[in-house]
Amino acid sequence: MQRLSTTVLAVVGTEAAACVRSFSDAANVTVVHPAADTEPQARADEAWRRARKSHAPYTMHDADPLQPVADAWAGSFAGEARGGLEVR
């Protein structure tokens, strides 16, 4: 088992990127901004790689690997085609 030197905080939601950016000047926080145009799992992988290298007490990111699942869940109630949630 690998130990981290930081506490990782994943901020999710519509205002997550702005919230994480607001901590950019904090001395005890490493802020990770994975590229927004990449797929959710790749963003989460990048955030994890950066967190493993961080020695700050806290590392914050807005990479939510479960966003496609949340979207599919919401879509299942909005009448979208069946099976999307199971695929995600």
C-alpha positions in Angstrom: 0.0 0.0 0.0 1.3 3.4 -1.0 1.2 6.2 1.5 0.5 9.8 0.5 2.0 12.9 2.1 -1.1 14.9 1.3 -4.9 14.8 1.9 -6.6 14.7 -1.5 -9.8 16.8 -1.9 -11.9 16.2 -4.9 -14.4 19.0 -5.5 -17.3 18.1 -7.8 -20.2 20.0 -9.2 -21.0 22.8 -11.5 -18.8 25.3 -9.7 -15.9 22.9 -8.9 -13.3 24.4 -11.2 -13.9 27.9 -9.8 -13.8 26.6 -6.2 -10.5 24.8 -6.7 -9.0 27.9 -8.5 -9.9 30.0 -5.5 -7.3 28.1 -3.5 -4.4 28.6 -5.9 -2.7 31.2 -3.7 -3.0 29.1 -0.5 0.4 28.2 0.9 -0.6 24.8 2.2 -2.7 23.6 -0.8 -1.5 22.1 -4.1 -4.1 22.8 -6.7 -4.3 20.4 -9.7 -6.0 21.5 -12.9 -6.2 18.6 -15.3 -7.1 19.6 -18.9 -10.9 20.1 -19.1 -11.1 18.7 -22.6 -9.9 15.2 -21.8 -12.0 12.3 -20.7 -13.0 12.1 -17.0 -10.9 9.0 -16.2 -7.8 10.6 -17.8 -8.4 13.8 -15.7 -8.7 11.7 -12.5 -5.6 9.8 -13.4 -3.6 13.0 -13.9 -4.9 14.4 -10.6 -3.8 11.2 -8.8 -0.3 11.3 -10.3 0.1 14.9 -9.2 -1.3 14.2 -5.7 1.3 11.3 -5.3 4.1 13.8 -5.9 2.7 16.6 -3.6 4.1 17.3 -0.2 1.6 20.0 0.7 -0.9 19.2 3.5 -3.8 19.3 1.0 -4.2 18.7 -2.7 -7.3 19.8 -4.4 -8.7 18.9 -7.9 -11.9 19.0 -9.8 -11.4 15.8 -11.8 -14.5 13.6 -11.2 -14.1 10.1 -12.7 -17.8 9.4 -11.9 -19.3 12.3 -13.8 -20.3 10.1 -16.8 -22.1 7.8 -14.3 -23.9 10.8 -12.7 -24.9 12.1 -16.2 -26.2 8.6 -17.2 -28.1 8.4 -13.9 -29.8 11.7 -14.5 -30.5 10.8 -18.1 -32.3 7.6 -17.0 -34.9 9.7 -15.3 -35.1 12.2 -18.2 -36.3 9.5 -20.6 -33.0 8.8 -22.4 -32.4 5.4 -24.0 -32.1 2.5 -21.6 -28.7 0.9 -20.9 -26.6 4.0 -20.7 -26.3 3.8 -16.9 -25.3 0.1 -17.1 -22.6 0.9 -19.7 -21.1 3.6 -17.6 
